[in-house]
Amino acid sequence: MKIVEIITNILNYKGEIVWDNDKSDGRKRVCLDCTFMKEVLPSWKQFSMEEGIKDTIYWFRNSMVI
């Protein structure tokens, strides 16, 4: 739910979010080992979830082909 809040804030979305509580909400816990990724991508840097979502939205908006 935190991700939805971040996205709606970035996009300034004012609509209603409706959750279907009858559906599974996905995996409860994911443990990611980034060791290999850090070796392959030497310029690897950590950033906040909000920064990553902003970058993704920017990329998406600028790479859309209409």
Secondary structure, DSSP 8 states (H G I E B T S, - for coil): -HHHHHHHHHHT--S-----TTS----S------HHHHHH-TT-----HHHHHHHHHHHHHHH---
